Amino acid sequence: MKIRTIIGIFLLLIVTINSSSGTTKPITGTSDEIQQQLAKEKKKTDRHAKKANKKAYKHYWNMQSKTVKKSIKRNKKRQKKKARKMG
């Protein structure tokens, strides 16, 4: 089940990367206009990437069993404790 989940997330990431690399129209205008357009497109792609990552994260955790979730939570807590002692 873990392998299937990892493969699913990997495929989702590939799809999101390919969908964002579509054709873009050429940017024309003054320097300020170009900067504004680039910032606008960057914001749009960032929003889509964030949404896709959130969806993949949610899907991953929905696929996990209750015992796996508990185990991961305990390991995370143990790692935090260990890091506090070291630093």
Protein Blocks (a to p, Z undefined) as FASTA:
>chain_A
ZZmmmmmmmmmmmmmmmmmmcccdddeddfklmmmmmmmmmmmmmmmmmmmmmmmmmmmm
mmpcfklmmmmmmmmmmmmmmmmmmZZ
